[in-house]
Amino acid sequence: MVFHDGRLAFRPTAGSTLAMFMWLPIGAALGAARLAVALTVPYRYSTPILAATGMSWRLKGERPGPPPGHGRGRGQLFVCNHRTLIDPVYVSVALDRQVRAVSYSLSRLSELISPIGRTVRLTRDRDSDGRAMARLLDRGDLVVVCPEGTTCREPYLLRFSPLFAELSDDVVPVGIAVETAMFYATTAGGFKCLDPLYYMVNPRMCYTVQFLERVRTTAAMGREVPSTDLANLVQRKMGEALGYGCTMLTRKDKYLMLAGNDGVVRASDKCSAPPGGRRAH
């Protein structure tokens, strides 16, 4: 099963459902406290505090060194698989420095409570989005992009958009895995603006961040090889590192199966549930 929807990350037996309702008041208070710490305390101090509450993360391997063009004003492009809306936050925490994230859709609430600052919104127009990310890189920003275009809960990678391979001389793939005890922090047919809040109220959760070796993409920029080949190479390397299966499924496939629409989130829909039932595929 690649796609499924719904918030519960456990089998809803009578005992576990009762435990969930008993946890909710505690989880709401704990989630508010976690959010306050994440927004106000520097990463190096907030990590042990949040870990003590059950909200942990771990770095697998080592942080990447400076890029070959470091010092000449060119930024670094990080490419990660997409598990939840807060993936860029944990990439930033793992790097111990601020990054800029780019996203196709983000609710005002999610943007408001993000500890990494403003997220650059993409338009799904290839030329316009390419120029926007190129400007960020030219300013020296560290940019995180999720080429799948949507989240996937199960151990699979969706098809990677090749645009990232045409923007920089090299990219750093970042493998991300997420474990939650009670609630999923993603939805296709529900209220997307609540995704980060569902994550915060879990009794226990853990993000694993793994930086892989840089992949040279100069050949794609020079049109010597198709950018799709390099996108598939990055997907394959990430899948091997995470133990995930690589697929050619897309965002459109996911939303057609789960919500009955094309997955384009409009401004008026970001805090409303898209039409269509919830199914598993």
C-alpha positions as CSV (number, residue, x, y, z in Angstrom):
1,M,0.0,0.0,0.0
2,V,1.5,3.3,-1.1
3,F,-1.3,5.8,-0.4
4,H,-3.8,6.0,2.4
5,D,-5.5,8.8,4.3
6,G,-6.9,9.5,7.8
7,R,-5.2,10.8,10.9
8,L,-4.9,7.7,13.1
9,A,-1.5,6.0,13.1
10,F,-2.6,3.0,15.1
11,R,-5.3,0.3,14.9
12,P,-8.4,1.8,16.6
13,T,-9.2,-1.0,19.0
14,A,-11.5,-0.2,22.0
15,G,-8.5,0.1,24.4
16,S,-6.3,2.2,22.1
17,T,-9.2,4.5,21.2
18,L,-9.9,5.1,24.9
19,A,-6.2,5.8,25.5
20,M,-6.3,8.3,22.6
21,F,-9.2,10.3,24.1
22,M,-7.6,10.2,27.6
23,W,-4.4,11.5,26.0
24,L,-5.9,14.4,24.0
25,P,-6.2,17.0,26.9
26,I,-2.6,16.2,27.9
27,G,-1.4,16.2,24.3
28,A,-3.0,19.6,23.6
29,A,-1.2,21.2,26.5
30,L,2.1,19.4,25.7
31,G,1.8,20.4,22.0
32,A,1.4,24.1,23.0
33,A,4.5,23.9,25.2
34,R,6.5,22.1,22.5
35,L,5.5,24.8,20.0
36,A,6.5,27.6,22.4
37,V,9.9,26.0,22.9
38,A,10.5,25.4,19.2
39,L,9.7,29.0,18.3
40,T,11.6,30.7,21.1
41,V,14.6,28.6,22.1
42,P,17.7,28.1,19.9
43,Y,18.1,24.7,18.2
44,R,21.0,23.5,20.4
45,Y,19.0,24.1,23.6
46,S,15.6,23.2,22.3
47,T,16.7,19.8,21.1
48,P,17.3,18.2,24.6
49,I,14.2,20.0,26.0
50,L,11.9,18.7,23.3
51,A,13.5,15.2,23.5
52,A,12.6,15.1,27.2
53,T,8.9,15.6,26.1
54,G,9.0,12.7,23.6
55,M,9.7,14.9,20.5
56,S,13.1,13.8,19.3
57,W,15.2,13.7,16.1
58,R,18.5,12.1,15.2
59,L,21.2,12.6,12.6
60,K,22.3,9.6,10.7
61,G,25.8,10.0,9.3
62,E,27.5,13.4,9.1
63,R,26.6,16.9,8.2
64,P,27.7,17.9,4.7
65,G,30.8,20.1,4.3
66,P,30.8,23.4,2.5
67,P,29.9,23.2,-1.3
68,P,32.7,23.6,-3.9
69,G,31.7,27.2,-4.6
70,H,31.5,28.1,-0.9
71,G,32.6,31.7,-0.4
72,R,31.6,32.9,-3.9
73,G,28.0,33.8,-2.8
74,R,26.3,30.7,-4.3
75,G,23.9,28.9,-2.1
76,Q,23.5,25.1,-1.5
77,L,20.5,23.2,-2.8
78,F,19.2,20.4,-0.6
79,V,16.8,17.8,-2.1
80,C,14.7,15.7,0.4
81,N,11.9,13.3,0.2
82,H,8.7,14.7,1.6
83,R,7.1,13.2,4.8
84,T,5.4,16.2,6.4
85,L,5.2,19.9,6.1
86,I,7.9,20.4,8.7
87,D,10.7,18.5,6.8
88,P,12.6,21.7,6.2
89,V,12.5,22.6,9.9
90,Y,14.4,19.4,10.8
91,V,16.9,19.8,7.9
92,S,17.6,23.3,9.4
93,V,17.9,21.8,12.9
94,A,20.3,19.1,11.6
95,L,22.4,21.7,9.9
96,D,22.2,24.0,12.9
97,R,21.5,27.0,10.6
98,Q,18.6,28.6,8.9
99,V,17.4,27.4,5.5
100,R,14.8,28.7,3.1
101,A,12.2,26.2,2.0
102,V,10.1,26.3,-1.2
103,S,6.6,24.9,-1.3
104,Y,3.7,24.7,-3.7
105,S,1.1,25.2,-0.9
106,L,1.3,26.2,2.7
107,S,-1.5,27.4,5.0
108,R,-1.1,30.7,6.8
109,L,-1.2,28.9,10.1
110,S,1.6,26.6,9.1
111,E,3.7,29.6,7.9
112,L,2.9,31.5,11.1
113,I,4.2,28.8,13.4
114,S,7.3,27.8,11.3
115,P,10.5,28.5,13.2
116,I,12.6,28.9,10.0
117,G,11.0,32.0,8.6
118,R,9.2,32.7,5.4
119,T,8.7,29.9,2.9
120,V,8.9,30.8,-0.8
121,R,5.7,29.8,-2.6
122,L,6.0,28.1,-5.9
123,T,3.3,28.4,-8.6
124,R,3.7,25.1,-10.6
125,D,4.8,27.1,-13.6
126,R,8.2,25.5,-14.4
127,D,9.9,28.7,-15.7
128,S,8.6,30.9,-13.0
129,D,9.5,28.4,-10.2
130,G,13.0,27.9,-11.7
131,R,13.7,31.6,-11.7
132,A,12.5,32.0,-8.1
133,M,14.8,29.2,-6.8
134,A,17.7,30.4,-8.9
135,R,17.4,33.9,-7.2
136,L,17.5,32.3,-3.8
137,L,20.6,30.3,-4.7
138,D,22.3,33.4,-6.2
139,R,21.8,35.2,-2.9
140,G,23.6,32.5,-1.0
141,D,20.6,31.0,0.7
142,L,20.4,27.3,1.7
143,V,17.4,26.0,-0.1
144,V,15.4,22.9,0.7
145,V,13.1,21.5,-2.1
146,C,10.9,18.4,-2.0
147,P,10.8,17.2,-5.7
148,E,8.0,14.7,-5.0
149,G,5.6,17.6,-4.7
150,T,3.5,15.9,-2.0
151,T,4.0,13.7,1.1
152,C,4.0,9.9,1.2
153,R,3.6,8.1,4.5
154,E,4.7,4.7,3.5
155,P,8.3,3.6,2.7
156,Y,8.1,4.6,-1.0
157,L,9.4,7.6,-3.0
158,L,7.2,9.2,-5.6
159,R,8.5,10.4,-8.9
160,F,11.0,13.3,-8.6
161,S,10.5,16.4,-10.6
162,P,13.7,17.1,-12.6
163,L,13.6,20.9,-12.1
164,F,16.1,20.8,-9.2
165,A,18.8,19.2,-11.4
166,E,18.8,22.3,-13.7
167,L,19.4,24.9,-11.0
168,S,22.8,24.1,-9.4
169,D,26.1,22.5,-10.1
170,D,25.4,20.0,-7.4
171,V,22.7,19.0,-4.9
172,V,22.8,17.3,-1.5
173,P,20.2,14.6,-1.2
174,V,18.6,14.4,2.2
175,G,16.8,11.2,3.3
176,I,14.0,11.7,5.8
177,A,12.1,9.2,7.9
178,V,9.4,10.0,10.4
179,E,7.8,7.9,13.2
180,T,4.7,8.9,15.1
181,A,2.9,7.1,17.8
182,M,-0.7,8.3,17.5
183,F,-1.4,10.8,14.7
184,Y,-0.3,11.3,11.1
185,A,0.8,14.8,10.3
186,T,-0.5,14.7,6.7
187,T,-3.8,14.5,5.0
188,A,-5.2,14.5,1.4
189,G,-8.9,14.8,2.3
190,G,-8.8,16.7,5.6
191,F,-7.8,20.1,7.0
192,K,-4.2,20.7,5.9
193,C,-3.7,23.7,8.2
194,L,-3.8,21.3,11.1
195,D,-1.0,19.1,10.0
196,P,1.7,20.6,12.2
197,L,-0.6,20.6,15.2
198,Y,-1.4,16.9,14.8
199,Y,2.3,16.2,14.8
200,M,2.9,18.3,18.0
201,V,0.3,16.4,20.1
202,N,1.7,12.9,19.5
203,P,3.0,11.2,22.7
204,R,6.2,10.3,20.9
205,M,7.7,11.1,17.5
206,C,11.1,11.0,15.9
207,Y,12.6,12.5,12.8
208,T,15.6,10.9,11.2
209,V,17.7,13.1,8.9
210,Q,20.4,11.6,6.7
211,F,22.6,13.7,4.4
212,L,23.9,11.7,1.4
213,E,26.9,12.4,-0.8
214,R,26.7,15.3,-3.2
215,V,25.5,14.6,-6.7
216,R,27.0,16.6,-9.5
217,T,24.3,18.1,-11.8
218,T,26.4,20.2,-14.0
219,A,25.7,17.9,-17.0
220,A,22.0,18.6,-16.7
221,M,22.6,22.4,-16.5
222,G,24.7,22.2,-19.7
223,R,22.0,19.9,-21.3
224,E,24.6,17.2,-21.8
225,V,22.3,14.6,-20.2
226,P,18.5,14.8,-19.6
227,S,17.6,16.3,-16.2
228,T,15.2,13.4,-15.7
229,D,18.1,11.0,-15.6
230,L,19.7,12.9,-12.7
231,A,16.4,13.2,-10.9
232,N,16.0,9.4,-11.2
233,L,19.6,8.9,-10.0
234,V,18.9,11.1,-6.9
235,Q,15.7,9.2,-6.2
236,R,17.5,5.8,-6.5
237,K,20.3,6.9,-4.2
238,M,17.8,8.2,-1.6
239,G,15.7,5.0,-1.9
240,E,18.8,2.8,-1.3
241,A,19.8,4.9,1.7
242,L,16.4,4.8,3.3
243,G,15.4,1.3,2.2
244,Y,12.4,2.8,0.4
245,G,10.9,1.6,-2.9
246,C,11.1,4.0,-5.9
247,T,7.9,4.5,-7.9
248,M,6.8,6.7,-10.8
249,L,3.6,7.7,-9.0
250,T,2.9,11.4,-8.8
251,R,1.0,14.0,-6.7
252,K,-1.8,13.8,-9.2
253,D,-2.1,10.0,-8.8
254,K,-2.3,10.4,-5.0
255,Y,-5.0,13.0,-4.9
256,L,-7.1,11.4,-7.6
257,M,-7.0,8.1,-5.6
258,L,-7.6,9.7,-2.1
259,A,-9.6,12.9,-2.7
260,G,-11.0,12.8,-6.2
261,N,-9.2,16.0,-7.3
262,D,-5.9,17.0,-9.0
263,G,-4.2,18.0,-5.8
264,V,-3.9,21.7,-6.6
265,V,-4.5,23.6,-3.4
266,R,-6.0,27.0,-3.9
267,A,-5.9,29.8,-1.4
268,S,-9.5,29.3,-0.4
269,D,-9.0,25.5,0.2
270,K,-5.9,25.5,2.5
271,C,-8.0,25.2,5.6
272,S,-10.9,23.3,4.2
273,A,-11.3,19.6,3.3
274,P,-11.1,18.8,-0.4
275,P,-14.2,17.0,-1.8
276,G,-14.1,13.2,-2.1
277,G,-13.9,10.2,0.2
278,R,-10.9,8.7,1.9
279,R,-9.6,5.5,0.5
280,A,-6.5,3.5,0.8
281,H,-4.4,2.4,-2.3
